[in-house]
Amino acid sequence: GTVSGSAGLRDVKLRLTRRRSHGGKASCSYYDGLSERFRVMKCGAVHGRYFSVGARASVSYLLPSALAAGRYVLDIEATDAAGNQTRLARGTSRIVFYVG
C-alpha cells in the first residue's frame, strides 16, 4: 500500500485481527509482527496490537503463511513528525475481508 500525504512520515504501523467461528462460538486473535504468529485476544479489532513496518510511504509486508479461514480487519496507522495520526476509515485505512 501507499501512505498519502507522507511529508515528514515518522512511522507506519499495521494491525491485523481475525475472528473465526467454531460451532456458533467465536474466537479472536491478532497478528503479532514480532513473533509472526496470531495471538489470542478479546474480540474487537481495538484489542489487537499494531506493529511497525517502517517510515516509508510505500508499505509492503509479506505474511509467513497463508491466512486461515475467518473475518479479518487490517488497520493502517501512519504518524507524521508532528505526531498526527491517520484516522481509521473503512476502505482506505481499515480493510475488512474474509478468507474462506
C-alpha positions in Angstrom: 0.0 0.0 0.0 0.9 3.6 -0.2 0.5 6.3 2.5 -0.5 9.6 1.0 0.5 13.0 2.4 3.7 11.4 3.7 5.8 14.5 4.2 7.7 14.0 7.5 6.5 10.5 7.9 7.7 9.0 11.3 6.1 5.6 11.4 3.7 3.3 9.6 2.0 0.5 11.7 -0.3 -2.3 10.8 -2.8 -4.2 12.9 -4.3 -7.4 11.6 -7.1 -9.1 13.6 -9.1 -12.3 12.9 -12.4 -13.6 14.1 -13.3 -17.3 13.5 -16.5 -19.1 14.4 -16.5 -22.7 15.7 -19.9 -24.2 16.1 -21.5 -20.8 16.9 -18.8 -19.7 19.2 -16.3 -17.0 18.1 -12.6 -16.9 18.8 -10.5 -13.8 18.1 -6.8 -13.2 17.6 -4.4 -10.5 16.4 -1.2 -10.9 14.3 2.0 -10.3 16.4 4.6 -8.9 14.0 7.5 -9.7 16.3 6.7 -13.5 16.7 5.0 -13.6 13.3 2.1 -15.6 14.8 -1.5 -14.9 15.7 -2.2 -14.4 19.5 -5.5 -14.8 21.3 -7.3 -11.6 22.2 -10.7 -10.4 23.3 -13.0 -9.9 20.3 -13.0 -6.5 18.7 -10.2 -5.0 16.5 -9.4 -2.4 19.1 -8.0 -5.2 21.3 -5.3 -6.1 18.7 -1.8 -4.7 18.7 -0.1 -2.6 16.0 3.4 -3.5 14.7 5.7 -1.1 12.8 6.6 -1.7 9.1 8.9 1.4 8.8 8.7 5.0 7.9 8.3 4.9 4.1 5.3 6.0 2.1 5.3 2.7 0.2 4.3 -0.2 2.5 4.8 -3.9 1.9 4.5 -6.8 4.3 4.5 -10.4 3.4 2.9 -12.8 5.9 4.9 -16.0 6.6 2.0 -18.3 5.6 -1.5 -18.3 4.1 -4.3 -16.9 6.2 -6.7 -19.4 7.8 -10.5 -19.1 7.3 -12.1 -16.2 9.1 -13.1 -12.5 9.1 -10.1 -10.2 9.1 -9.6 -6.5 9.8 -6.4 -4.8 8.6 -5.8 -1.3 10.1 -3.1 1.0 8.8 -1.9 3.8 11.0 0.6 6.5 9.8 2.2 9.0 12.1 4.0 12.2 10.9 6.8 14.1 12.5 4.4 16.3 14.4 2.7 13.2 16.0 -0.5 13.4 13.8 -2.0 10.0 13.1 -4.3 8.8 10.4 -8.0 8.2 11.3 -9.4 4.8 10.6 -11.7 4.9 7.6 -13.3 1.8 6.2 -12.0 1.1 2.7 -8.8 3.2 3.0 -7.0 2.8 6.3 -9.3 0.0 7.5 -9.9 -3.0 5.3 -12.3 -5.7 6.2 -12.1 -9.0 4.3 -13.0 -12.7 4.5 -10.9 -15.8 3.8 -13.0 -19.0 3.1 
